[in-house]
Amino acid sequence: MIGRAIQRAGKYPAAVLAGARAKSASSGVRTPRETADAVVIGAGVVGLSVARELARRGRDVLVVEAAPTFGTGTSSRNSEVIHAGIYYSPKSLKANLCVRGRELLYRYCYDRGIPYKQLGKLIVATSSAEMPKLEQILGRGLENGVHDLRMLESSQAMGMEPELQCVQALLSPSSGIIDSHSLMLSLVGEAENYGATFCYKSTVIGGHFEDNTLHLQFSESKDLGNYDEESPLEPQLIIVPKIVINSAGLSALPLAKRFQGLDHGFISSPFYARGCYFMLSMMKAPFSRLIYPIPEDGGLGVHVTLDLNGQVKFGPDVEWIDGVDDISSFLNRFDYSVKSDRSARFYPEIRKYFPKLSDGSLVPGYSGIRPKLSGQGQPPADFVIQGEEIHGISGLVNLFGIESPGLTSSLAIAEYVASMLGV
Ligand SMILES: Cc1cc2nc3c(=O)[nH]c(=O)nc-3n(C[C@H](O)[C@H](O)[C@H](O)COP(=O)(O)OP(=O)(O)OC[C@H]3O[C@@H](n4cnc5c(N)ncnc54)[C@H](O)[C@@H]3O)c2cc1C
């Protein structure tokens, strides 16, 4: 597949590509290798944004994706909320890239007719004990440059949203929702128009260094399907790019650990937290804005999100889970099932701010998994965007822990990565 895609783009000699599919080191023949300008690993919203930005700035970009198409990972398993940038530590990457990314995203969607809606959001205190936390959130939001926040009395908030129960609320007018699939489709189209090549069903299985240059090892994803950890994993093709962006989402850390020669001191352990959503059935949408409780450990709390069709969903909760082995993670073999009995924990949480939620109205929806850099009970970690100044490898950028607000920040992450590389 990788051979065919590159061949279609007319960038590499056909003989090499035919060889890429047929030969492997285990057959006694040297694994075929080629050079490339920039390789982006992973076609989620972040990889796509980076690919478009690098291609727009004149680089020759190859996007490699293990799945049969773009956006099948976390980028299609989230709340689709455009965050204002309120919660994150001041001056952190999350704060800066979310605020910048939100501005870029609204402009991008407006200019291109991508469906979005700036609904606004209410963060609600449901007991007087939570009111100081709301004040802290306001202070933090202002520090982060979110200047349109407004503290509301309960009567004002409940006047705006008659089904809501709260003692105080913080209004964030610049929060909104987006059709993330349309966004990704647009990013793919623009990246292609700027000359980027997409190669699906192809997995980066590792890498090694020669002459301080990263040699990426590829395999067709289908050939990894029956892989058992006992047998050696042989690459079918090696590509030697000038630039490598590791935007493999949930797999970014396990993949970096497979770059032999990269100092593992810079690669932390991954943590994973599943978030399940339940859909509201049998009731018409009770709210016209996003409603968020006070954040909890590991997430933003079981909140109300609306999609652009008016469907209401509640979630995501936080369930710390173990990862899977590397190859299964590259193939996205995580457990995304939503057990219906989890709803028992949703009802009391939601009824704190939506007391009229009726029994039996929540049905299992979908789930997503957060790629986290800190575990249960630890303080939240910032995004990690690692370039040469950290790990010493020219042209390699690792994107670790790109959890929420990664969708909102995607265009700003792309800008940041391009300028880090001096592109
Ligand atoms: C429950 C939940 C709710 C969220 N809600 C929001 C929200 O409302 N707003 C917001 O801003 N953000 C939100 N986020 C965060 C946001 O969804 C992510 O930050 C963003 O989607 C990450 O995009 P990505 O491109 O880094 O990763 P992904 O979308 O996971 O893409 C990574 C890609 O890499 C591919 N890949 C993996 N390994 C390999 C390999 N070895 N070779 C080739 N390809 C590989 C995968 O197949 C995948 O397609 C949420 C996240 C979760 C989990």
The ligand as a Gaussian input file, in Angstrom:
#p B3LYP/6-31G(d) Opt

LIG

0 1
 C      -13.312000      11.447000      25.250000
 C      -12.580000      12.586000      24.593000
 C      -13.201000      13.827000      24.428000
 C      -12.536000      14.882000      23.831000
 N      -13.187000      16.073000      23.612000
 C      -12.539000      17.095000      23.016000
 C      -13.217000      18.315000      22.756000
 O      -14.415000      18.448000      22.960000
 N      -12.494000      19.342000      22.240000
 C      -11.168000      19.244000      21.974000
 O      -10.565000      20.229000      21.567000
 N      -10.517000      18.062000      22.140000
 C      -11.172000      16.999000      22.643000
 N      -10.530000      15.803000      22.829000
 C       -9.145000      15.670000      22.368000
 C       -9.035000      15.439000      20.864000
 O      -10.004000      14.517000      20.413000
 C       -7.629000      14.903000      20.552000
 O       -6.683000      15.768000      21.148000
 C       -7.331000      14.835000      19.072000
 O       -8.340000      14.175000      18.374000
 C       -6.004000      14.119000      18.872000
 O       -5.761000      14.017000      17.493000
 P       -4.483000      13.219000      17.000000
 O       -4.385000      13.462000      15.547000
 O       -3.304000      13.595000      17.859000
 O       -4.774000      11.697000      17.373000
 P       -5.684000      10.602000      16.656000
 O       -6.953000      11.148000      16.185000
 O       -5.742000       9.446000      17.593000
 O       -4.833000      10.199000      15.391000
 C       -3.674000       9.405000      15.464000
 C       -3.629000       8.548000      14.215000
 O       -2.397000       7.862000      14.175000
 C       -2.616000       6.578000      13.600000
 N       -1.514000       5.722000      14.013000
 C       -1.251000       5.264000      15.260000
 N       -0.121000       4.552000      15.255000
 C        0.348000       4.566000      13.984000
 C        1.500000       3.993000      13.365000
 N        2.401000       3.311000      14.086000
 N        1.662000       4.170000      12.037000
 C        0.766000       4.895000      11.314000
 N       -0.341000       5.453000      11.863000
 C       -0.534000       5.297000      13.188000
 C       -3.956000       6.174000      14.189000
 O       -4.574000       5.173000      13.388000
 C       -4.714000       7.489000      14.195000
 O       -5.491000       7.671000      13.031000
 C      -11.183000      14.720000      23.408000
 C      -10.564000      13.481000      23.568000
 C      -11.250000      12.410000      24.143000
 C      -10.587000      11.081000      24.278000

